[in-house]
Amino acid sequence: MNQLPITEALPQLQQALTAGQIIVEAPPGAGKSTWLPLWLLQQPAIDGRIIMLEPRRLAARSIAQYLASQLNEQPGQTVGYRMRGDSRTGKQTRLEVVTEGVLTRMLQADPELDGVSLLIFDEFHERSLQADLALAFALECQALRDDLKIMVMSATLDGLALDTLLPEAELVVSRGRSFPVELEYRPRNQHSRLDESLGRAVLDALGRESGSLLAFLPGEREIRRAEDWLSARLPDGVELRPLYGRLSLTEQQAAIAPAIDGRRKVVLATNVAETSLTIEGIRMVVDAGLERQARFDPEAGLTQLQSRLIGQASATQRAGRAGRLQPGICIRLWSKEQQERLAPRRPAEIEQSCLAGFVLECAAWGAEPEQLPLLTPPPAPLLAVARAQLEALALLSGNQLTPLGRRVWQLGTEPWLGQLLLTALDWQQQGHHGALADGAWLLALLEEGRPGDGPLSGQLLAAKGRLKAAARRWFERAGQPMAEPTGAFVGPLLANARPEWVGQLRKGRRYGLAGGLSADLPAASPLAGKDWLAVAALGRGERGVFVQAAEPVTLAQLQRFVPERFGEREQLEWDDDANRVRAERHWCFGNLVLRSTPLDSVSPEQRAQCLLQELQKRGWPALPLDEKAQQIWLRMKLAGQKLADKGFAECDETAWLAEAEHWLAPHLHGLGRWDQLAKLDWSGILLSRLDWSQRQLLDTLLPAHLELATGTRAAIRYREQEDPVLPVKLQEMFGQAGSPLLAEGRVPLVLELLSPARRPLQLTRDLAAFWAGAYQEVKKEMRGRYPKHPWPDDPANTAPTRHTKKYMKH
């Protein structure tokens, strides 16, 4: 133990303990989790208890057992651990290894942490949501107790910016100890099966190297597939073990235990084996380069597990597992070029998680999330969705917990699941026998996270043996004796807790959801054809949102158990077929319309508002502007671009439509049909946004017509993003040395010179150059066609005319 690399940093650690905050950077294998805590117990500066946070249950239990064994004790004596559903502590326990939710609740129960001298946040680089929150609470706790010490430990500090949160902290760095690891890049064909590509790399490594092997895969499904592929192909003497969070304690311990003498081991693991855990004998790593991360979609309100590329920090951590005891190799199933393009690290959970539970914890703490000392501020859109969800469940009012919200928070589960259990308890007490049993067993099934196809009631009845321990815990939390589930209340309970996910059959396998989404049932689902579903889990695939887990429910059940979600509303919406406003009274469940009746008493303002919304939806090109109005708009737009110093504002179609409530709505009073828009005075409406002086200036500097020397008022044709054009007979421009300019010389006019029959002859921006050049060719061609009109040799010095030569003689 004394040879572990962390021991080299002891002098620096000893000095750092005089500070209130310490940051320890040490790579896996340095001993920061398996040796440092025992050393800290012996330091005079730490005279109280030590609480060490481990982000993973498997790591927390394994580390506590290992530390206890170093003292020749069992967990629960000097060293203990505490996690939901499993604790080993005693009166003499001085070092507790706890999981994230446990530390948060300890701080909530005792904000001064009486008797605790040191809080350790291990593996902080993983940036879990609960670790960020617990550290924020701990820093506020430290403000009340200047003797409380906080130690943050991380395998790497690159990109963490911990110095911004803990600027006064003492930094201790342990270089660690590792042997060289040879990196091999073996990019797999993206169309090939992952289990086969990884399996062949495993067999190749085993065939040319000694020792045991650790393979990284994104999740349980991929591990099981790789296990199936490898099980019949591994050479003799090689043991195959899976390792992921939901395995039983016995299975997890078998995976991390040393291989039997004379045998080797292949461990197929998720990123649970990336840090914290030490698997003896590993000198080969095969890395698929993927990890499973939960990502919350605020628009759909669903959290989805997604496989994504790991970051560079994770790739380094994984490869380092092969060089803990001797030189090793790491086979990466991607290219060296891909490695260089990997993100530096995985995003913090607070940036992409559902924050409902986080906001509930903050409210129980008595602070708004924006006020807490967090390393990464929670994104405002995610906070808004979380607050809306909690308010819809009547758990939050403003920033305060409601009485129901406090009861739900005390349960320590997801807010909507806690609300489901308490609703079940209330119904039970109202005489709906079996409601609590269904709620407790359903909660156990959903927390396990593995609901399959078909009604949830049938699944929980079939899986009672597997769910018994978890269900018993919820009966205890509800203060009621355990009972068998009936399945009768599963649908109503889900509809009450997730009303926005109640679905009504529309067509085929598609359901409209009360929150406004649409979702499809998977093909051949046993739930197909049910009129109503209470949905517990949604997913998002290539074709959109789909139902992952649900229970059939009837309209009568919804009316009986969720009556507050029904309501009537007057609905004005656009009828695309009739191209007009349609007014109806709707009886609804959320956004689901159950019955409609025509509505006659609609005010002119309401109709106008609906028409305006449809117009804004269709966009500016849909405005029925006539040619005159279109020209006015283009003049105003050009004035905004060229004459800003004269007080003209920039004209943007999107911005104008966004403000249409102010300038257009008054003109729509009483209208309700699209064809009525064409009868409006659009020229006057547009000009109404200019005051009198601006209109005069517009007519002067960017006029609609130009007065020619011949007395003709020639119309100017303004164009989008091009200079305006003046169509004019060629003879009426005689005597002009140059092209006209508008807007005090800022806007050139393009001359469209016309024949006597008003046919286009030439476009020019430079009239003088035209007279000196192309005019001679035009004259030759046109003089024979229009002999009665003048075609002088020197047009620049000839008087302009709009008449024939005969008329000019009189």
N, C-alpha and C positions, 0 to 999 in steps of 0.2 A: 504493500500500500504506500510506503514512504517513497517509492520510486515514481509515483504518478506525477505527470508534469505540473500539476497545480501546486505541488509542494515547493517548486522553485519560486512561486510568487508569494510565499508566506510572509517574508519581511514586509512586502508592500501591503499585503492583506492586513497584517497586524497594525500597521500605521493607519490604514483606511478605516478601521473600526472605530476610530475616534470621531469620524464624520457621521452625519445623520443619513447620508445617502451614498451608496457605493454601486458602481457599475463594474461587473466582472465579464470580461470577454475571454472565452476559452472554447476551443473546438471540442467536438465529441471525443471522448476518451481521455480528456485531461483530468477528470476526476472531480469536476465541479458539482456534479449531482451525487456521486457515490462516495466521495471522501470529504469534501469541504464541509458538509453539514455536521459531520461528527467532530471535526476540528473546531468548528464554531461553538459546539456545546461545551468545549473545554476552556473557552476564552472568558476571562473575568469581565470583559466589557459586555458580555451577553449573560446576564444573570437571570433572565426570565425564559419564557417559552419561545421556541422558534416555530414559525408557520412557514412551510415551503409549498408554493403553488406549482403543481405540475399540470400542464394543459390536457394531458391524456390520462384516462383512467388506468389503462394498462401500465403506463410508465409509473404512475403514482403508486400503485400497489407493488410493482416489482422493485422500485427503488426503496420503498419502506421496508420490504422484506429483506432486501440485501443489506441495508444499513443496520437493521436489527440483528441480522446474522453476524455482522462484524463485531457486535457486542455480546455474541453468544446468547441472544435473547430472542423472544418471539415478538412480532408486532403487537403493540398494546402496552408494552413496558416503557422503556426509555423512548423508543421510537414507535410511533403509531401512524395510522393513516385514516382519512375520513373522506368518504364520497357518498353520493346518494345511494342508499340501499346496502351499503357495506362500510362498516367502521370498525377499527381496532384501536381503541385508545383506553387509557386508564388514568388513575390519579397521579401516577408517577411519570406520565408521559411529558417529555420536554420538547420533543421534536415531532411535529405533525406534518405529514405530507398530505396535502388536500388537493382536490380538484376545483375547478374554477368557480362553479356555482356555490360551492361550500364556503370558499373564502368570502365571496360577496355577501352571503348571509351572515357570516360571522361578524363582518364589519357593520352590517345593518343592525344586528342584534346588540352590538356593543361598539359604538363609534370610537371609543377610546382604546379598545382592545386591552383591557386591564390584564396585566400579568404577562403580556407578550412583549418581548424585547426586540425581536427581529422578524421582519417579513421578507421572504425570499421569493422572487418571481423568476422561476426557471424557464429556460427555452423561450424567452420573451420575443425572439425573432420570429416566432410563428404568428404573432400579432392576432391572437384570437380576440373576439369581441369581449368576452368575459374577463380576460386578462387586462385588456385596456381599461375596462370599467373598474375592476378591482384596484388597479394601480391608482386611478383617479380618486377613488374613495380613500385609499391608504394615504395619499398625499394630503387630503383634507384631514384625515385622522391625525397625521403627523403634526399638523398645525396646532392641534389641541395638546399634543404630547411631544415635547422636544426631545424626550429620551427614547422615543421609538425610532428604530433604524430600519431602513428599506434598502434591500439589495436586489438589483436587477441583473440577472445572468443571461447571457446570450452566446450562441456559438459564433456569431459574427455581428459586428456593429455597422457594417457597410449599409448605407442607405437608411438606417433607423432614425438618425437625428435625435437620439436620446438626450444629447446635450441641450437641446432646446427646451425639453421638459424638465430635465434635472441639471441645470447649469452649474450647480455647486457640488455635484457628486464627485467623489474620488473614483478615478478610473484605474482598475487593476487588469492587466493583460497577461494571460498565460498563453505561451506559444503552442502549447500542446506537443504531442509527440506522434509522428506518423512515419511510416515507411513509404518509400516511393510506390506509386500506383501507376501502372502502365495503362494508358487510355487507348481503347480501340473503338473506332467509329464504324458501325455496321448499319447504315441506314436501311430500314426495311421498306419494302414496297407498300405504299399506303393502301393498295387494294388487296394485300395479303392478310391473312388472319393473324391477329396479334399473338394468340396463344402459340401458334406454330412458329412464328418468327422468333419469339422469345425462347420457346422450347428448344429450337435448333441451336441457338446461341448458348443455352445452358449445357446441352449435350457436348457441344464443341469445347467449352471451357472445362468441363469435367474430364474430357478425354485427354487434355494436354496439361492440366494443372492439378496439383494436390490441394487438399483442404476442402472446406465447406463453402457453399455458395449462397448468396443472398440476391434474390431477384425482386425488383420493384415493379409493381403493377398498380393501375389507378384505383381498383376497387374489388369488392368481394366477387362480383360476377366474373371479372377477368381472371381472378385468382383461381376460381373453381374450374374455369375452362382450361387454363394452363395446367392445373393439377390433373385433369382428365387426360390431356394430351401427353404429359410426361410420365404418368404413373406406369404405363406399360413399356416405356422406352428407357427408363433409367437403368444404369448398370448395377450389378449386384453390389451390395454394401453401401448404397446411398439411400438415406431416409428422406422422405418428402413431407414437408410441414407447411400449412398455410398460417398466416399471421395477419389478423385484422381486428378491429375494435370490438366486434360483436361476438367473437368466439368466447366460449366458456373459459373460466380461469384455468382449468386443467389443460385445455387445448393451447392456450397462450403460453403457459409455462413450458409445455412440451416443445413449443417452437423456439423458445429462447434458451432452453437448456443445452449444455454441451452435447455433442454427438457421442454415442457410446464408443469406447475404445475400439479402434480397428474399423470404424464405420465413418461415413461422411454424411453431411446433411445439406439439403437444398430447402431453403426457406423462401416461400412466395409471400411477399408482404406489401402492404400499402405504405404510405409515407409515415405510418406509425413507427416504423423502424428507422426513420431518417435520422432522428436524434434521440437522446435520452436512453433508449434501450441498448444494451450491449449483448450481442449474440456471439458466443464464444466460437472461435475456430474459423471465422469467416475471412477468406483471403481472395474471394472472387465475387464480383458484383455484376449482374446483368440488369441494365436499367432501361425500361421502356420509355422513360422520359415523360410520363404522363402522371397526373394526379387528379383526384376527384375533388371538386370544390363546389360548395353551395353558393348559388347566386340568386339574389332576390330580384324579381321583375316587378317594379312598383306599379306599372300600368296594369298588369294582370293580377297583381297581388299574390303571386305564387313564388315559392322557392324551389329551385331546380338544381339537382346535382349535375354538374357538367364535367366532362373530362377535358382537361386543358394541358398545354405544355407546362412543364415545371420551369422555374426560374433558374438563373445561373447559380444562385446561392444553394438551392436544393440539389442541383446537379453535383456541386462540389461536395456537399455533405454526404450524398449517397456514395460517390466514388471513394470518399475517405473511409468508408466502412471496410474497404478491402485492405487498408494499410494500417490497421490498428496494432497488429502483433508481428507482422513480417511483410515483406514486399508482396504486392498483389496486382491484380488486373481488374479493370472495369470495362465492360463491353457496353457501349451506348448504341441504342437502336435508332440513331439519327446521325446526320452528317456533321462534320466539323464546321461547315458554313452555318448550319442551323444553330449550332452551339453558340456561335458568335452573335446570332440574332435573338437569342433568348432574353427575356426581360430580366433585369437584375435580381428581382425577388418577387414572391407572390404578393398580391394586394392584401392590405389589412382587411380583416373581416368586417370592420365597421363601415367600410366603403361599399360593400356589396351584399349586406345581410338585411333581413327583416329586422327592424329595430323596435318592434312592439314590446317585447320583453325588456329590452334595454331602457325604453322610455318609462315603463312601469317601475323598474328598479330605481331610476332617477327620481321619479315622483315619490317613491317610498323613502328615498334618502333625503328628500326635501330640496332638491335642486333641479334646475332645468339643464338638459344636456349641454346647451351652449355655454353654461357657466362652469362646467367641470374642467379640471386640468387634464385634458386628453391629448395624447400624442398626435392623433389624427382627428380633426373635427368631423362629427357625423354629417353626411351630406343632407342639405336642407330638404330635397325631394323625399328622401327616405324617412326623415323625421316627420314630414307632413303626412305621409301615408300611415305611419305608425300611430300618430296621434288620432287621425281620423278613424282608424280601426278600433282603437281603445275607446273613443267616444261613442262609436256605434254600438259597442258591447256594454256601454254604461259603466265602464271601469275608470274613466277619466273625465273630469270636469275642469276645463281650463288646464292648469298644470297640477291639479290636486287629485289625489285618489278619491274615488267615491267609496262609500262603505263596502259595496260589492267589489270594487277594485282592490281594496285592502285585503279582503278575504281571498281573492284570486291570487294576489301577490304572495300571500302567506303559503299557498300551495307549492310555489316554486316550480311551476311548469309553464308551458306556453300559455299566454293569456287566454286564447280562445278555448284551449283544452281545459284550463282551470274554470272558465265560465261554464263549460259543458258539465263538469262534475258538480258544481254548485247548483246549477239548474236541475240536474238529476236529483240532488238531495232535496231541493225545494219541492219538486214534483212528488217525490216519495212522501214527504211530510204532508202534502195535500191529498194523499190517498191514492196516488198512482203507483201501486205496488209493483216493484220490478224496475222502476225507473233508475234508482241508484245503482242496482246491480248492473244494468245495461251500461250506465255511464262509466262505472269503474272498470269494467272489463273492456269497454270500447277504448277508454283512455290507455289501458295497458297495451292494446293492440296497435293503436296509432303511435304511441311513443316508441314501440319497438321498431316502427318504420318499415314493416314488410307486408302491408296488406296486398293481397293478390286480386285476381279476377273474381267477379261475382259479388253478391250482397255482403256487406260487412257483418251483418248479424250472423250469417251462416259461417263466416270465417272465424268469428270469435267463439262461436259455439263449438267449432271443430278444433280450435287451438287452445282450449281451456287449460290443458295440462302445461303447455309451454308458457302460458300467461299468468299462471296462478300466483307466483310470488309478486309480480308487478301489480296485479289486481288487488292482492291483499294489502299492499301499501296504500292504495287509494281508498280502500274501505276504512283503513285506520285513520287516514287523514280526514275522512268525512265523519269519523266518530261513530261508525255503524258496523254491525257484525257482517261478516262475509256472507254472500248469498250467490246463488247460481243465476247467470244471465238468462233473460227471456227472449231477447232480440226484438221485442215489440216496440221499444222506445228509441231504437238506434236512429231511425230516420228523423223523428221529431227533434231529438237532441242535437243532431248535426245541423238541422235546419235552423235551430235557435242559435247555435254557436257560430255558424258560417252562413248567415242568410243570403249573403251576396253570391254564394255558390249553389243555391237551389236552382235546379235546372228543369226546364219544361221542354218536352219533345217537340221539335219543329218538323223535321223531315229526315227520313232515313236514320242515321246514327247521330244526327246533329241536335244539340240541345242549346237553347237560349238560357243564359244564366241571369239571375236577378240583379247582379251587379253590372250588367251590360255586355259581358263577354259572350262568345259562343264557344262551345267545346264539343268535340266528337268522342263517341265511344270507340274503343279499339274494335277492329273487325272481329266478328264471332264472339263478342262479349255476352256473357249470360244476362247482362242487364238490358240488352237490346229490346226496344219496344215498350219499355216502361214509360208511362206518361210523365212522371215526375221523379226526379232524383235529388237526394240530399248528398252533395259531393263533399268528400273529406280531403281529397288530394287531387291536384291538377298537375299536368306536365305540359311542356312545350316541345313540339317536334318540328320537323321540316314542313309539315302541312298545317301547323298552327297548334292551338291549345287542345289538349285531350284529357279525358277523365281517367285518372289513375285508380281511384277508390271511391265508392259511393254506395248508398243504400236507397232502395226504392221507397218512396213516400207518396201518400195520397193527398189530394187537395183537401179532403175532409180533415186529415191529420194536421195539415198546415193551419187550417182555419181554427182548429181546436187548441193546438199547442203554441202556435206562433201568430196569434191574431194581430199583434201590434205591427206586424210587417205588412199587413194589408192596408190599402187606402185608396181613396178616390182622388183623381186630379183632372183638371181641365187641360187638355192637350191640344195645342195648335201646332201643326206640323205641315210640311209641304207635301202635297200630293203630286208626285211626278207624272202620273198618268193624266190627271186633269190640269196640271200646270197651274195650280192655285192653292190657296190656303185651305186646309181641312181642319175643322174644329170638332173635337169629340170629347166626351167625358169617359175617362178610363177607370176601370176598377182593376187595381194592380197588386202584384206581389213584387215589391221592388220595382225593377224596370220591366218586369214581365206583365204584359197586358192580358187580362183574363176576359174582360168584357168591354165593349165599346158602344156608346150611343151618341148620335149626332148632338151637337151643341149649337143652339141657335143664338143665345145671348152672348155674343162676342163683341167687344168694343172695337171701334175703328182703330184705336191705338194698338190693340193686341194683333189685329190683322196686319197692320202696317209693320209691326215688329217682326212678325213671322216672315213677311215678304222681304224685309231687310236682311234677316238672317240667311234666307235662301240666296239672296243676291250676293252677300258676303261669301257664302259657300261656293258659289259658281265663279266668283272672281271678276276682276275688272273687264276682261274681254266680253263678258256676257251683257254688259250695259248696252242698251239699245240706243247708242249715240248716233244721231244723224250726222251728215257731212259737216254741217255748220258747227255743231257741238264738238265734233272730233277735231276740227281745225282750231277751235278756241282752246281745247285741252292741250294741243301740241304747242300753241303759242305760249300758254301759261307755263308749260313744262320747259320750253326754251328760255323763257324769261327767268325762271328759277336757276337755270344753269349759267346764263350769261349776264344777268342783271341783278345779282344778289345785292350789290351795293346800292341799288335803287329801291330796296325793300321787298323784292320778290323772294318768296320762300321756295325751296326745292319742292317739286311736285312728284310724289312717288305713288303709284297706283295702290300698292299694298297698304301704305300708311293712310292714304285717303279713305280706303274702304274700312280700315280699322276705326276711323273716326266718323264713319257715315251716320252714326247716331245723331251727330250734331248738325251736319249740313244737308243730309238727304232725308232723314226720317220725317221732318215736318212736311215734306212734299208728298209723302206716301200715305198721309192720313186718309183712312177709309178705303184704301186699295187692298185687294186681296188676290188679284190675278196677274199673271206675268204679262199678258198682252196689254194691260193698262199702263205698263211702264213706258211703252213706245209713245204714248200721248203726252208725256211730260215735256216741259220746256227745258231740255237739258242744257241748252246754251245759257239760259238765265240762271239755272241752278249752279252751273260751274262758275259763272261770273259773280255769283252772290258771295263767293269766298274772297273777292277783292273789294276793297273800298273804292270810293268814287275816284280818288286821285290815282290809284293803281290802274283802274280801268282806262283812264285818260292816257296814262303813261304807256300802257300796253298798246293802245291804238296808235300812239305816236311812234314808239320805238320798234314795235313788231306788229305793224298794221296787217289787216286782212287783205287790203288792196293797195296798189301803188298807182298814184296819179302820173300818167305819162305826159310827155310834152305835147302829144297830139290831143290831149283831153280825155283819152281812154282811161277808165279805172280798171286796171288789170288785176285779177285775183291772184294772190300769192298762195302757192300750195306748200303748206308746212308738212314736214316728214319726220318720222321717228328716227332719231339718232343720225340724221343727215341734214345737210343744209337745205333751206327752203328753195323752192323752184318758182320762177316767174315765167309762165307761158305767155309769149308775146309775138305778134307778127314781126318778121325781120325788118320790114320797112319802117316800123314805128320806133326802131332803135337807131335809125340813121342819125348821124350827128353826135352820137354818144361815144366819147373816147374810151370810157372804161365801164366795167360792170358796177351796178348799184350795190350799196352796202346798207345793212339795217343795224339797229341797236347801237347807234353812234359808232358805226364802223366795226363792230365786233362780230357781226354775222354777215358773211357774203351771200349774195343771191346767185343761184345758178339760173342762167338764162336758157329757157327752152325756146329757141327761135323757130317760128312757124312760117309755113308758106302762106300765100294769100288765101288758100283753102283751109288754113289752120291745121295743116299736116306738119308734124315735127320734122325739122331739117337738121338741127344741130343743138347739142347741149354744150354750154361753155361757161366757165368761171372767169374768163379773160376775154372781154369783148374786143379790146384793142388787138390782141393776137389773132382773133378770128377775122377781123377786117383785113389784117395784113397777110393772112395766110389762107385758110380754108374757104373764105368768102368767094375767092375767084373761081373755085371749082363749083360752088353752089350756084354762082351767077350763071356759069355756062349751061348748067343743067336746067335751071329754073326759067331762064329768059325765054327759051323756046316754048316752055309749057305755059308760062304766064306772061305773054308779051305785052299785055295791057298795063302791067305794073312796072314801076321803075326799078332798074337794076344798075345803078350808077357805078362808074369805075372807082370813085373815091367816096364810099359810103360814110366814112368818119366825118367828112366835111359836107355832107348833103343834108338838107332839112328833112326831118322825119315826117312821115305821112301815113295816113290809113286809107288813102284813096288811090284810084287808078290814075294813069298819066293824063287821060282825057279830062277827068274831073279837075286835075291840078292846073290845066290850062285856063279854066274859067275863072 
